[in-house]
């Protein structure tokens, strides 16, 4: 398994070693011992799974401290553009976004530490996403950023006229107005 360090402190891309033969393939999607060597907190307590159709844009969501969640995101079927925005004040990447294509074919996973808003768009006909969380969901700590905030300049990889966005996500605040209680400490 290889770990790619990004320019965003704590944000990591994992590419598993896949073993193929005439029956199919096998790979180790998660090993706490291996992941603990690279991640600050790899104790996961909740798995979430979603299925969406082409053009769906979900996000940008996060939970505030003390219920902030780190996530390990992967795609079981299809392709997505996974996007995160650093909301940690004092981080050198504060206000910047990172995106990566995750798919059932490339089997890459994105580790998103607490302090990032997270979202994705579906690039295939359908996609199933599974993500592990290190904290339980807490409705009172929900926060988010408007997915199409011009200040962020995110290209979701789907034409704007066919993007499918929930009413809740379409009413999230701009980045400049978003509530955040994260401060990056190195």
C-alpha positions as CSV (number, residue, x, y, z in Angstrom):
1,X,0.0,0.0,0.0
2,X,1.4,3.4,-0.9
3,X,0.7,6.7,0.8
4,X,0.9,9.9,-1.1
5,X,1.4,13.1,0.9
6,X,-0.4,16.1,-0.6
7,X,0.4,19.8,-0.2
8,X,-2.3,20.0,2.4
9,X,-1.1,19.1,5.9
10,X,-2.6,15.8,7.0
11,X,-4.5,15.1,3.7
12,X,-3.3,11.8,2.3
13,X,-4.1,9.6,-0.7
14,X,-3.8,5.8,-0.3
15,X,-3.4,3.4,-3.2
16,X,-3.6,-0.2,-2.2
17,X,-1.6,-3.0,-3.6
18,X,-4.1,-5.0,-5.7
19,X,-3.5,-8.7,-6.4
20,X,-5.1,-9.9,-9.7
21,X,-5.6,-13.4,-11.1
22,X,-8.0,-15.2,-13.4
23,X,-10.7,-15.2,-10.7
24,X,-10.6,-11.4,-10.1
25,X,-8.7,-9.4,-7.5
26,X,-8.0,-9.0,-3.8
27,X,-6.7,-6.0,-1.8
28,X,-6.5,-4.9,1.8
29,X,-8.7,-1.8,2.0
30,X,-7.8,-1.0,5.6
31,X,-5.3,-2.2,8.1
32,X,-5.3,-0.2,11.4
33,X,-1.6,-1.0,12.1
34,X,-0.5,0.2,8.6
35,X,-2.7,3.3,8.6
36,X,-1.7,4.3,12.1
37,X,1.8,4.8,10.9
38,X,0.7,7.5,8.5
39,X,-2.4,9.0,10.2
40,X,-2.9,10.8,13.5
41,X,-6.2,9.0,14.3
42,X,-7.2,5.9,12.4
43,X,-9.7,4.6,15.0
44,X,-12.9,4.6,13.0
45,X,-16.3,4.3,14.8
46,X,-18.8,4.7,11.9
47,X,-19.1,3.7,8.3
48,X,-21.3,5.6,5.9
49,X,-22.4,4.6,2.4
50,X,-24.2,6.5,-0.3
51,X,-25.4,5.9,-3.8
52,X,-25.9,8.7,-6.3
53,X,-26.5,9.2,-10.0
54,X,-24.5,11.2,-12.6
55,X,-24.4,14.9,-11.9
56,X,-25.1,14.8,-8.2
57,X,-23.0,17.2,-6.2
58,X,-23.0,16.6,-2.4
59,X,-21.3,19.0,0.0
60,X,-19.4,20.8,1.2
61,X,-20.0,19.4,4.7
62,X,-18.1,19.2,8.0
63,X,-18.8,18.9,11.7
64,X,-17.5,21.5,14.2
65,X,-15.3,20.6,17.2
66,X,-15.7,18.8,19.5
67,X,-17.5,16.4,17.1
68,X,-15.3,17.0,14.1
69,X,-14.8,14.0,11.9
70,X,-11.8,12.6,10.0
71,X,-12.8,10.5,7.1
72,X,-11.4,7.8,4.9
73,X,-13.3,7.9,1.6
74,X,-13.4,5.3,-1.2
75,X,-15.6,4.3,-4.1
76,X,-17.2,0.9,-4.4
77,X,-18.8,1.4,-7.8
78,X,-18.4,4.1,-10.4
79,X,-16.3,7.3,-10.4
80,X,-16.5,10.5,-8.3
81,X,-14.5,13.8,-8.1
82,X,-13.8,14.0,-4.4
83,X,-13.3,17.6,-3.1
84,X,-12.1,19.0,0.2
85,X,-11.6,22.6,1.4
86,X,-9.2,23.4,4.3
87,X,-11.2,25.4,6.9
88,X,-8.4,25.3,9.5
89,X,-7.4,28.9,10.4
90,X,-3.6,29.4,10.4
91,X,-3.1,26.5,7.9
92,X,-0.9,27.5,4.9
93,X,-3.7,25.9,2.8
94,X,-6.6,27.6,4.5
95,X,-9.4,28.4,2.0
96,X,-7.8,26.3,-0.7
97,X,-9.4,23.2,-2.2
98,X,-8.0,19.8,-3.3
99,X,-9.7,17.4,-5.7
100,X,-9.0,13.9,-6.8
101,X,-10.8,11.3,-8.9
102,X,-11.7,8.2,-6.8
103,X,-13.1,5.2,-8.6
104,X,-13.8,1.5,-8.3
105,X,-11.2,1.0,-10.9
106,X,-8.3,3.0,-9.4
107,X,-9.2,1.9,-5.8
108,X,-7.6,5.1,-4.4
109,X,-8.8,6.3,-1.0
110,X,-8.6,9.8,0.4
111,X,-7.9,10.4,4.1
112,X,-9.5,13.7,5.1
113,X,-8.5,14.9,8.6
114,X,-10.8,17.0,10.8
115,X,-10.9,20.6,9.7
116,X,-11.8,20.0,6.0
117,X,-15.1,20.6,4.4
118,X,-15.9,17.5,2.2
119,X,-18.0,17.0,-0.9
120,X,-18.1,15.0,-4.2
121,X,-19.6,15.0,-7.6
122,X,-20.6,11.8,-9.5
123,X,-18.9,11.4,-12.9
124,X,-20.3,8.0,-13.8
125,X,-23.9,6.9,-14.4
126,X,-24.1,5.9,-10.7
127,X,-21.6,5.7,-7.9
128,X,-21.5,4.1,-4.5
129,X,-19.2,5.7,-1.9
130,X,-18.1,4.3,1.5
131,X,-16.4,6.4,4.1
132,X,-15.2,5.7,7.5
133,X,-15.5,8.3,10.3
134,X,-13.5,8.6,13.5
135,X,-16.4,10.4,15.3
136,X,-20.1,9.7,15.5
137,X,-22.5,12.0,13.5
138,X,-23.8,14.9,15.6
139,X,-26.6,17.0,14.1
140,X,-25.9,20.0,16.3
141,X,-22.4,20.3,15.0
142,X,-23.2,20.3,11.3
143,X,-21.7,23.0,9.2
144,X,-20.9,23.6,5.5
145,X,-19.9,25.8,2.6
146,X,-21.7,26.6,-0.6
147,X,-20.5,24.1,-3.2
148,X,-20.3,26.7,-6.0
149,X,-18.8,29.6,-4.0
150,X,-17.0,31.7,-6.7
151,X,-14.2,32.4,-4.2
152,X,-13.3,28.7,-4.1
153,X,-13.3,28.2,-7.9
154,X,-14.1,24.5,-7.7
155,X,-14.6,22.7,-11.0
156,X,-16.9,19.8,-10.2
157,X,-16.3,18.1,-13.5
158,X,-20.0,18.1,-14.3
159,X,-21.7,20.8,-16.5
160,X,-23.4,23.3,-14.2
161,X,-26.7,23.0,-16.0
162,X,-27.1,19.3,-15.1
163,X,-25.7,19.4,-11.5
164,X,-28.2,18.0,-9.0
165,X,-27.8,19.6,-5.6
166,X,-30.1,19.3,-2.6
167,X,-31.9,22.4,-1.3
168,X,-29.9,22.2,1.9
169,X,-26.6,22.2,0.1
170,X,-27.7,25.0,-2.2
171,X,-28.4,27.2,0.8
172,X,-25.1,26.8,2.7
173,X,-23.1,29.9,3.4
174,X,-20.2,31.2,1.3
175,X,-16.7,30.4,2.6
176,X,-16.2,33.9,3.9
177,X,-19.4,33.5,6.1
178,X,-19.0,29.9,7.1
179,X,-18.7,29.0,10.8
180,X,-15.5,27.2,11.7
181,X,-13.7,26.5,15.0
182,X,-10.6,24.9,13.6
183,X,-7.1,26.2,14.1
184,X,-4.2,24.4,12.5
185,X,-1.4,23.5,14.9
186,X,1.7,21.9,13.6
